[in-house]
Amino acid sequence: MGTQRHFRVWRGDASGGEMQDYDVEVNEGEVVLDVIHRLQATQTPDLACRWNCKAGKCGSCSMEINGMPKLGCMTRMNTFEESETVTITPLRTFPVIRDLVTDVSFNYEKARETPAFAPPAGVKPGDYRMQQVDVERSQEFRKCIECYLCQNTCHVVRDHEENKPEFSGPRFFIRAAELDMHPLDAKTDRKEYAQASMGLGYCNITKCCTEVCPEHIKITDNGIIPMKERVVDRRYDPLVWLGRKIFRRDELESGRTTTTGLDRAMGDAGLARSGARPGAAPPLRADGRLDVSELIASNAGGPSPFGDDQTFPLGGTDITYRHPAADPGSTTDKAH
């Protein structure tokens, strides 16, 4: 015999709704989805809820349980206190259709916009060969069940409706990362596409998506952050920037570049062949301040977070992050 538990379930549609209270019998070993099915069978047969596999592999029964995005079929009732009221609401990022069912078509539109795998030229399906280490790199992202809990909790989408046209969201960032790591994918500009067309720069890596993922995919650490780093490497590396200025695109992609042309351009820019500038102090402006604008950015850098009254070089010798001054009574440092 089960125990009576108290639930609050959101009921309504796109025009509005309200929370309704139910007392439902709960048996040992049950999950939240079992309770919803019992509600449908015994008290409110018109309660709408989307579900399919009841095994945590289809992602259909996404909902918010006590305010936390979760799968109904994977949330066990024994994780709540017996006296605790369990609140069940629909995903709040997407439009409500009815009760616990939301319209997640936004995600399917973004899926269609994401470039598909590009097979390598001259290799037939079935003849693809990959090293196991390459398989393991992207295999984690293949575990995604498209429950869209990460999309739901991402504040870039959740709190800013105006971002949706330009922002694809974490589910599709890991799709782009997976294909970017794929050694057989012939599309070479996935990083640039993610930055320019998927809104990768909007993400400020708060890791909310990682926290709610039922498959425990490290969305932020293993997908989004590496993609951001590769975009920065390509976009702001001075050697890459110089190469783009000197060589044609077909030369860069094929690797056919002239050493003399590169040496000449690097010499004009004051760079050594190793890519390092000769040792020299940065120049100061006429007003004694250091020019901190970005070297290659198309737009001027933003204002300094330290204010406009900061001058360089900094005065004083007691700044905490400098190396401690030598003891006046000490002798010359000895080699160790």
Buried (B, 14 or more C-beta within 10 A) or exposed (E): EEEEBBBBBBBBEEEEBEEBEBEBEBEEEBBBBBBBBBBBEEEBEEBBBBBEEBEBBBBBBBBBBBEEBBBBBBBEBEEBEEEEEBBBBBBBBBEBBBBBBBEBEBBEEBBEEBBEEBBEEEEEEEEEEEEEEBEEBBEBBEEBBBBBBBBBBBBBBBEEEEBBEEBBBBBBBBBBBBBBBBBBBEBEEBBBBBBEEBBBEBBEBEBBBBBBBBBEBBBBEBBBBBBBEBBEEBBEEBEBBBBEEBBEEEBBEEEEBEEEEBEEBBEEEEBEEEEEEEEEEEEEEEEEBBEEEEEEEEEEEEEEEEEEEEEEEEEEEEEEEEEEEEEEEEEEEEEE
